[in-house]
């Protein structure tokens, strides 16, 4: 057998009347819907072959929304009444697919942005993409006056450099490739990371009778997902209307101690800043516990200190302990991919996040916008989308009025 040589089609140029939106996840969909409501044209570019590819292809099976659905719905369309308080991964994907259908959002799939740069001479953005669908590769340059960066905070998995990890003979995967603990039954698995993903994967492994150990290298706030039957987030949100942030933090920590006990006894130290202050100041989200702490108390999930180095079949911890292992799951988080393709340095920093505070980080200059970089989940996504659409709408109407004044006609 033999394969045909790879074909390369000549590039093409496309003028877009409205914004080009990079990313067809929740952020890109939300902006698109808000623009559609105003009758503003747009083009959505997506490197994968589906909407919300992170949710569809890079999340574990047991995943549910961590916050009540009312805090996670996108603009213009609430979740169905029959959905539970915490929708499942499958339900959320169905919601997003219905959302795209309702607002007639049809992304250009399988187009990976190679570069985006503002052309100061022509006052336009030039967005170059590479299509990799099938065996045919083609380049496209989209030209537009407005660019919306909606690739999100979690575009790429962070793969840390840990001494000896390449020598380890067992399976090593990132959390984005983890689906279920079913194949790990009876195996010794090290979960590196103690955020929401690390906790939840450890719980899933425990549920499937694996033997997970979870690395807790630094301090972390763990709160119960619900307090006396009410969403912890909802409760905090209500209290913040009447009480100062520091007092709400203290009340939440008292509730956490009542429900979860003293987590420090199990090797999980709390930061000096309260959970809400830490989130506001540094964007670090507290862990919402859905059962992992109970498994830690029972010994089904073992909490271990930081890693010194890996060996062929084991890991050496900083306290000198040696753990024999069968597999490693890296719950080491995600990062933005914006620095790899966006040639701009005023709105975004070198890590691919807006330099301004979250309330002002959605807008740059020359028609550049950022959606979904607030570190405030889906509620932040919706807030960004509505601000961006309102701003774009204002520019759009101003330009139309100018055309009418000058007497131009459209064809």
Secondary structure, 3 states (H helix, E strand, C coil): CCCCCCEEEEEEEEECCCEEEECCCHHHHHHHHHHHHCCCCEEEECCCCCCCHHHHHCCCCCCECCCCHHHCCCCCCCCCCCCCCCCEHHHHHHHHHHHHHHCCCCCECCEEEEEEEEECCCCEEEEEEEECCCCEEEEEEEEECCEEECCCCCCEECCCCCCCHHHCCCEEEEHHHCCCCHHHCCCEEEEECCCHHHHHHHHHHHHCCCEEEEECCCCCCEEECEECCEEHHHHHHHHCCCCCHHHHHHHHHHHHHHHHCCHHHHCCCCCCCCHHHHHHHHCCCCEEECCHHHHHHHCCCEEECCEEEECCCEEEECCCCEEECCEEEECCCEECCHHHCEECCCCECCCCCECCCCCCCCECCCCEEECCCCCCHHHHHHHHHHHHHHHHHHHHHHHHHHHHHHCCCCC
